[in-house]
Amino acid sequence: MANTIQSKKRARQAEHRTAINKARRSRIRTFLRKVEEAIAGGNVETARDALKAAQPELMRGVTKGVYHKNTASRKISRLSSRVKAMSNS
């Protein structure tokens, strides 16, 4: 357990940041789930719109330190290729 004043403050800050990051991660997952559901449903327009909404959300997660840049880029790349494959076929 934290003993010094500074370590107690750090523990409080870590708890606060964890809650914020958890909410951000959950929000991003919701956007990604909407894209996945649109792809599974076979609706190209909905999938495209959902992907367009999810991309800035994912990159915002990168700037806030929730996701690594390459992770977000990989997710966007894979989703966009799946959406593109839907529109081609």
ChimeraX attribute file (.defattr): number of C-alpha atoms within 10 A of each C-alpha:
attribute: neighborCount
match mode: 1-to-1
recipient: residues
	/A:1	6
	/A:2	10
	/A:3	7
	/A:4	9
	/A:5	9
	/A:6	10
	/A:7	12
	/A:8	13
	/A:9	12
	/A:10	13
	/A:11	14
	/A:12	12
	/A:13	12
	/A:14	12
	/A:15	11
	/A:16	12
	/A:17	12
	/A:18	13
	/A:19	12
	/A:20	13
	/A:21	16
	/A:22	13
	/A:23	12
	/A:24	19
	/A:25	16
	/A:26	12
	/A:27	16
	/A:28	20
	/A:29	15
	/A:30	13
	/A:31	18
	/A:32	22
	/A:33	14
	/A:34	18
	/A:35	24
	/A:36	18
	/A:37	14
	/A:38	20
	/A:39	21
	/A:40	11
	/A:41	11
	/A:42	14
	/A:43	14
	/A:44	18
	/A:45	14
	/A:46	17
	/A:47	26
	/A:48	20
	/A:49	13
	/A:50	20
	/A:51	23
	/A:52	15
	/A:53	15
	/A:54	23
	/A:55	21
	/A:56	13
	/A:57	19
	/A:58	27
	/A:59	20
	/A:60	16
	/A:61	20
	/A:62	17
	/A:63	11
	/A:64	12
	/A:65	11
	/A:66	19
	/A:67	18
	/A:68	14
	/A:69	14
	/A:70	10
	/A:71	13
	/A:72	18
	/A:73	16
	/A:74	11
	/A:75	13
	/A:76	20
	/A:77	13
	/A:78	11
	/A:79	21
	/A:80	18
	/A:81	11
	/A:82	14
	/A:83	23
	/A:84	14
	/A:85	11
	/A:86	16
	/A:87	14
	/A:88	7
	/A:89	5
